Amino acid sequence: MENWKILSYLRGLVELKIYRVFYFLIFLYPFYEPFKFIIIFIFLDVLYEILEKNSNKHSSRISTSALVYHPFLYWQSLCQMWGMLYRSFVASPQSYKDIAAAAKSEGITFKLPFEGKWYVYNGGIKKEDSHSWNIYNQRYAYDFVMIDEESKSYCSSAQDIEDYYCYGKKVLCPADGTIIHKKDGLIDYDQPGKINFWTKDFRGNFLIIEHSKKHYSFLAHFKKDSITVNIGDIVKEGQNLGLCGNSGHSTEPHIHFHVQDHPNFYLGLGLPIPFFITDNAERQFISKGEFITAQH
């Protein structure tokens, strides 16, 4: 494996916090005394998290590196690790211009998964704007919220998820395709600003849509029981898929959206996709910090 791939892989493991799986070894220290020193690493890890959070003046309200202390989430982290290792040995797609051309040649027209004016909270085609650059399938992922003139995504006290402008808004199909994976029924966490560590899936309620054998949309954090389609359904661009929610690892209601090149969430490599923002317009890439008004 090339050196840059090894470094990228290790950075991804740190970002996923997968090393925390070894913290459970502390319970075995009666059988092997040196394991007791793991408590030092746990202390330093927690201290680092606190200092990092306090030093970040513009800390993200949408966490990309949640603390993982749950068996389901350990399993998902291991799946992420395996997927990244797998993609380290598989040839990466070509430049984003070539990918965009491939989508165009296959007749795929991607639009944004909402209507009206939204804000790009995370995401872009550059590393500095990326949602999670070192997590391969989410390298070109986006988080969308709605904010007001005061740059707030909520009204009132922001203590309830209903206070957030985008909560319950329609999530629309970005392009024609077929539903190949669905999860629904997970609760919307009712404590904004915090992570639900006991959810069974960090993705929350989600859909995967096949547009071609090279392009798969992933949309996540739907409101509980709001998804209107089922596996096998043929969907059209602009069709209502469900409602924006706060399920999974989400610190406030938002839409997570990315396109990848594999039907399996963990084995995919994220694709940078330009969007048709309005009809009769050129496709364009979007990036973190932009206001986008979308039409279908």
C-alpha positions as CSV (number, residue, x, y, z in Angstrom):
1,M,0.0,0.0,0.0
2,E,1.4,3.4,-0.9
3,N,2.5,5.7,2.0
4,W,-0.2,8.3,1.4
5,K,-2.9,5.6,1.6
6,I,-1.6,4.3,4.9
7,L,-1.5,7.8,6.4
8,S,-5.0,8.5,5.1
9,Y,-6.3,5.2,6.5
10,L,-4.7,6.0,9.9
11,R,-6.2,9.5,10.0
12,G,-9.6,7.9,9.2
13,L,-9.2,5.5,12.1
14,V,-8.5,8.4,14.5
15,E,-11.5,10.3,13.1
16,L,-13.7,7.3,13.7
17,K,-12.3,6.9,17.2
18,I,-12.0,3.2,16.5
19,Y,-9.1,2.9,18.9
20,R,-11.6,3.2,21.7
21,V,-12.6,-0.4,21.2
22,F,-9.5,-1.3,23.2
23,Y,-10.7,0.7,26.3
24,F,-12.8,-2.3,27.4
25,L,-9.5,-4.1,28.1
26,I,-9.4,-2.2,31.4
27,F,-12.0,-4.6,32.8
28,L,-9.4,-7.4,32.2
29,Y,-6.7,-5.9,34.4
30,P,-7.3,-8.3,37.3
31,F,-6.0,-11.0,34.8
32,Y,-3.3,-8.8,33.3
33,E,-2.2,-6.0,35.5
34,P,-0.7,-3.7,32.8
35,F,-4.2,-3.2,31.4
36,K,-5.0,-0.9,34.3
37,F,-2.8,1.8,32.7
38,I,-5.4,2.1,30.0
39,I,-7.3,4.4,32.4
40,I,-4.5,7.0,31.7
41,F,-5.3,6.9,27.9
42,I,-9.0,7.2,28.7
43,F,-8.4,10.2,30.9
44,L,-6.2,11.9,28.3
45,D,-8.6,11.2,25.5
46,V,-11.5,12.7,27.5
47,L,-9.4,15.7,28.4
48,Y,-8.4,16.2,24.8
49,E,-12.1,16.1,23.8
50,I,-13.0,18.8,26.4
51,L,-10.1,21.1,25.4
52,E,-10.8,20.7,21.7
53,K,-14.4,21.6,22.2
54,N,-13.7,24.6,24.4
55,S,-10.9,25.9,22.1
56,N,-13.1,25.7,19.0
57,K,-14.9,29.0,18.8
58,H,-17.1,27.9,16.0
59,S,-17.7,24.3,17.1
60,S,-19.8,22.3,14.8
61,R,-23.3,21.6,16.0
62,I,-23.4,18.6,13.8
63,S,-20.8,16.2,15.1
64,T,-18.7,14.2,12.8
65,S,-16.7,12.3,15.4
66,A,-19.0,11.2,18.2
67,L,-17.9,9.2,21.2
68,V,-18.5,5.6,20.6
69,Y,-19.4,3.4,23.6
70,H,-22.1,1.1,22.3
71,P,-22.0,-2.4,20.7
72,F,-24.0,-1.5,17.6
73,L,-21.8,1.5,17.0
74,Y,-18.6,-0.4,17.6
75,W,-19.8,-2.8,14.9
76,Q,-20.5,0.1,12.5
77,S,-17.1,1.6,13.3
78,L,-15.5,-1.7,12.4
79,C,-17.5,-1.8,9.2
80,Q,-16.3,1.7,8.4
81,M,-12.7,0.6,9.1
82,W,-13.1,-2.4,6.8
83,G,-14.6,-0.4,4.1
84,M,-11.7,2.1,4.2
85,L,-9.2,-0.7,4.1
86,Y,-11.0,-2.2,1.2
87,R,-11.0,1.1,-0.8
88,S,-7.4,1.5,-0.1
89,F,-6.7,-1.4,-2.4
90,V,-9.3,-0.5,-5.0
91,A,-8.6,2.1,-7.6
92,S,-10.1,5.4,-6.9
93,P,-12.4,7.2,-9.4
94,Q,-10.8,9.7,-11.6
95,S,-11.1,13.5,-11.2
96,Y,-14.4,15.0,-10.2
97,K,-14.7,16.5,-13.7
98,D,-14.6,13.0,-15.2
99,I,-17.1,11.7,-12.6
100,A,-19.4,14.6,-13.4
101,A,-19.1,13.8,-17.1
102,A,-19.9,10.1,-16.4
103,A,-23.1,11.1,-14.6
104,K,-24.1,13.4,-17.5
105,S,-23.4,10.7,-20.1
106,E,-25.6,8.3,-18.2
107,G,-28.4,10.8,-18.2
108,I,-28.3,11.5,-14.5
109,T,-29.4,14.9,-13.4
110,F,-28.8,15.6,-9.7
111,K,-30.7,18.2,-7.9
112,L,-30.6,19.2,-4.2
113,P,-32.8,17.1,-1.9
114,F,-35.0,20.0,-0.7
115,E,-36.9,23.0,-2.0
116,G,-36.5,26.6,-1.0
117,K,-33.6,28.4,0.7
118,W,-31.2,26.2,2.8
119,Y,-27.6,26.6,4.1
120,V,-24.6,24.4,3.4
121,Y,-23.4,23.7,6.9
122,N,-20.7,21.2,5.9
123,G,-19.4,19.9,2.6
124,G,-17.6,20.8,-0.6
125,I,-15.1,19.4,-3.1
126,K,-12.1,20.8,-1.2
127,K,-10.5,19.3,1.9
128,E,-11.0,22.4,4.0
129,D,-14.8,22.4,3.3
130,S,-15.2,18.6,3.6
131,H,-17.7,17.0,5.8
132,S,-15.3,14.1,6.6
133,W,-12.3,14.1,4.2
134,N,-10.7,11.0,5.8
135,I,-13.8,8.9,5.8
136,Y,-13.9,7.9,2.2
137,N,-17.6,7.5,1.5
138,Q,-18.4,10.8,3.2
139,R,-15.5,12.8,1.7
140,Y,-18.0,14.8,-0.5
141,A,-21.0,14.6,1.9
142,Y,-23.2,17.6,2.7
143,D,-25.1,18.7,5.8
144,F,-27.9,21.1,5.1
145,V,-29.9,23.3,7.6
146,M,-32.1,26.3,7.4
147,I,-30.9,29.5,9.1
148,D,-32.3,33.0,9.7
149,E,-30.9,36.5,9.3
150,E,-29.1,36.1,12.7
151,S,-27.4,32.9,11.4
152,K,-29.4,30.8,13.8
153,S,-30.9,27.5,12.7
154,Y,-33.6,27.6,15.4
155,C,-36.2,29.9,16.9
156,S,-37.2,30.2,20.6
157,S,-34.9,28.5,23.1
158,A,-33.6,25.7,20.8
159,Q,-34.4,23.3,23.6
160,D,-36.9,21.3,21.5
161,I,-36.2,19.8,18.0
162,E,-39.5,21.5,16.9
163,D,-37.7,24.8,17.4
164,Y,-35.4,24.1,14.4
165,Y,-36.5,25.6,11.1
166,C,-35.8,22.5,9.0
167,Y,-37.4,19.9,11.3
168,G,-40.2,18.3,9.5
169,K,-39.4,19.8,6.1
170,K,-39.7,17.6,3.1
171,V,-36.7,15.6,1.8
172,L,-36.9,15.3,-1.9
173,C,-35.4,12.8,-4.3
174,P,-32.3,14.2,-5.9
175,A,-32.5,12.1,-9.2
176,D,-34.5,9.3,-10.8
177,G,-33.7,5.9,-9.4
178,T,-34.7,2.9,-7.3
179,I,-34.8,2.5,-3.6
180,I,-32.3,-0.3,-2.6
181,H,-32.0,0.2,1.1
182,K,-34.2,1.7,3.8
183,K,-34.1,2.1,7.6
184,D,-36.9,3.8,9.5
185,G,-38.4,3.7,13.1
186,L,-35.4,5.2,15.0
187,I,-36.3,8.0,17.4
188,D,-35.6,11.7,16.8
189,Y,-33.3,12.6,19.7
190,D,-35.0,15.2,21.7
191,Q,-31.9,16.9,23.2
192,P,-30.5,19.3,20.6
193,G,-26.8,19.9,21.0
194,K,-26.1,16.3,22.3
195,I,-25.5,13.0,20.6
196,N,-27.7,10.0,21.2
197,F,-25.0,7.4,22.0
198,W,-27.6,4.6,22.4
199,T,-29.1,4.8,19.0
200,K,-28.8,1.5,17.1
201,D,-27.5,3.2,14.0
202,F,-25.4,6.4,13.7
203,R,-27.0,7.0,10.3
204,G,-30.5,7.3,11.8
205,N,-33.4,6.7,9.5
206,F,-32.0,6.7,6.0
207,L,-32.4,5.7,2.3
208,I,-30.0,4.6,-0.4
209,I,-31.1,5.2,-4.0
210,E,-29.5,3.5,-7.0
211,H,-29.3,5.9,-10.0
212,S,-26.7,3.8,-12.0
213,K,-24.2,1.1,-11.2
214,K,-21.8,3.9,-10.4
215,H,-24.0,6.4,-8.6
216,Y,-25.9,5.8,-5.3
217,S,-27.5,8.6,-3.2
218,F,-27.4,8.3,0.5
219,L,-29.8,10.5,2.6
220,A,-29.9,10.3,6.4
221,H,-31.4,11.5,9.7
222,F,-35.1,11.3,8.5
223,K,-37.8,12.0,11.1
224,K,-39.1,8.8,12.6
225,D,-41.7,6.9,10.5
226,S,-41.8,9.7,7.9
227,I,-40.2,7.8,5.0
228,T,-42.8,7.4,2.3
229,V,-41.1,4.9,0.0
230,N,-40.0,1.3,0.3
231,I,-37.2,-1.0,-1.1
232,G,-37.8,-1.7,-4.8
233,D,-39.8,1.5,-5.4
234,I,-38.9,3.5,-8.5
235,V,-38.6,7.1,-7.5
236,K,-38.5,10.3,-9.6
237,E,-36.5,13.5,-9.1
238,G,-38.4,15.9,-6.8
239,Q,-40.6,13.2,-5.3
240,N,-41.1,13.5,-1.5
241,L,-39.1,10.8,0.3
242,G,-39.8,11.7,3.9
243,L,-39.2,14.5,6.4
244,C,-36.1,16.1,7.8
245,G,-35.4,14.8,11.3
246,N,-32.9,14.3,14.1
247,S,-32.4,10.5,14.2
248,G,-29.0,8.8,14.6
249,H,-25.9,10.8,15.4
250,S,-27.3,14.2,14.9
251,T,-27.0,17.2,17.3
252,E,-29.7,19.1,15.5
253,P,-32.2,18.4,12.7
254,H,-30.5,18.5,9.3
255,I,-30.3,16.6,6.0
256,H,-27.2,14.5,5.3
257,F,-26.7,13.8,1.6
258,H,-23.9,12.3,-0.4
259,V,-23.4,10.3,-3.6
260,Q,-21.1,7.2,-3.6
261,D,-20.0,4.6,-6.2
262,H,-21.1,1.4,-4.3
263,P,-24.5,0.2,-3.1
264,N,-23.0,-0.8,0.3
265,F,-22.7,2.3,2.5
266,Y,-19.4,1.1,4.0
267,L,-17.7,0.1,0.8
268,G,-18.5,3.2,-1.2
269,L,-16.2,6.0,-2.2
270,G,-17.8,9.5,-2.1
271,L,-18.3,11.2,-5.4
272,P,-18.2,15.0,-5.9
273,I,-21.4,15.8,-7.9
274,P,-22.4,19.2,-9.4
275,F,-26.1,20.1,-9.0
276,F,-28.7,21.7,-11.1
277,I,-29.9,24.4,-8.7
278,T,-32.6,25.7,-11.0
279,D,-34.0,24.7,-14.3
280,N,-32.2,25.8,-17.5
281,A,-29.0,26.5,-15.5
282,E,-25.5,25.1,-15.6
283,R,-24.6,22.5,-13.1
284,Q,-22.5,23.8,-10.3
285,F,-20.5,22.5,-7.3
286,I,-21.5,23.9,-3.9
287,S,-19.5,24.3,-0.7
288,K,-19.7,25.0,3.0
289,G,-21.0,28.4,3.9
290,E,-23.3,29.0,0.9
291,F,-27.0,29.7,0.8
292,I,-28.7,27.6,-1.8
293,T,-32.2,28.2,-3.2
294,A,-33.3,25.0,-4.9
295,Q,-36.3,24.3,-7.2
296,H,-37.8,21.1,-8.5
